[in-house]
Amino acid sequence: MPISIVSKLTCKDGKQAEMVLALKAMRTAVQENEPGTIFFLIHKCRKDPVAYYIVEQYADEEAGDAHGKSDAFKKSVDSLHEVVDKPPEHFSMDLIV
């Protein structure tokens, strides 16, 4: 059964352009290296200029676990450390069909 994750990342003020570049690189790494990924979408909050959300879905629990353990993902996360203001918030969800 597919699983979904929503992650909220708060960017350091003035680092929005760098945040977008890092998130796009992460999306590319996920799409190219994680075949269990159904989608990986990046959003910018309309009301809060430093809030970004990633909405992602994986084919199953194993694919979701593989995402967090992949070298490509870990490298992408390292690039976010320079622009993220505080630890991200993650919300895991089960798809209701």
N, C-alpha and C positions, 0 to 999 in steps of 0.2 A: 504494500500500500504506500502511495506517495506520502512524503512528509514535507512540510514547509517550514521555513525559518524567516522571521523578520528581524533585522538587526538595525538598531539606531546608532549612528555614529555622530558625535558632536565634533565639529571642526574648530581648530583654533581660529579666532577672528583674523581675517586678512590672509588666510591660507586656503580659501575656497578653490582657487584655480589648481593648486597642488593637490587638493583633496580629489577633485574631479579626475585629474590625470591618474592618481593612484588607484581610484576605484575602477576606472576604465581598464587599467592594466590588470587589476584583479579579475574583472569580468572576462577579459581575454584569456587569462591563465586558466580560469575555471572552464570556460567553453572548450578550450583546446586540450585540456588534460583530464577532465572529469566526465566520462561518458554517461554516468548516472544522473547528470544534471538535466532537469527538464527545462528550467529557466533560471536566470540570474539577472534580476532587474535592479537598476540603480535609480533612486528618486531623490530629489531635493525638495525639502519642505517649503511650501509657499509662505508660511507664517513665520518661520524661524530660519534666517539666512545661514546659520551654521549647522543646521540639522540635516542629515542625510540618512536615507533608509535603503537597505538592500532587502529585496523580496526574492526569496529563492525557493525552488522546489526540486526535490530529488526523487528518483524512482522508488526508493525504499530506504529503510533505516541504514543499511550497509553503505549505500551511496552517500548519504548524509554524513556518516562517520568518516568515509574516505575523503570527503571534502576537507574536513578539518585537519586531516593528517597528511595531505598531499604537499610535496615540496614546493610546487608552484604556488599553492595557497599560502604556505608559511612565508615564502619570499615576498609575496604581495602584502601580507600583514606587516612585515618589517618596514615596508615603505610607508605605511600609514602612521607609524609611531611618530614621525616628524610633524604630522598635521592634525592628529586627533587630540582633542583637549582632555578627554576623560575616557575611562574604559567603556567599550560599547555595551549596549543592552541587547540581549538576544531573547527572542520569543520563539519557541518551537511549537509547532501545531500539527495536528493530524487532519488530513483532508476528509471532509464529510461528503460522501457522494450520494 
